[in-house]
Amino acid sequence: MSRIGKWKIEKAKVKVVFRLQFHATNIPQHRWEKLFISLIPTETEKATAKTSKANVRYGSCKWADPIYETTRLLLDSKTKQYDDKLYKLVVGMVSFFLYIEKITIYHFYSNYRFLSV
């Protein structure tokens, strides 16, 4: 009986630190006074980064301090593609959420572009 070895896909780990700066627009005027943003990896469902509260003025909100998120991306050596690393981006107040969006964070690394959500 022959034993067939399993193909091992070689993936390199790349440690990346993302600097994420946020600015929200078109915020409804009623009941939204101060907002925060949480970044939650879908793997753990626990917030890894959170902004301070920022005031909403004239339908927009800008956070002075950026979020720094450190993660490891897996790079497939054959296809040169990064594995998906999904995060939830939550914008809200203490107990109310204005917006929840799932983002793939490797797009920031591979394209160096802004993501419009």
Secondary structure, 3 states (H helix, E strand, C coil): CCCCCCCCCCEEEEEEEEEECCEECCCCCCCCCEEEEEEEECCCCCCCEECCCEECECCEEECCCCEEEEEEEEEECCCCCECCCEEEEEEECCCCEEEEEEEECHHHHHHCCCCCC
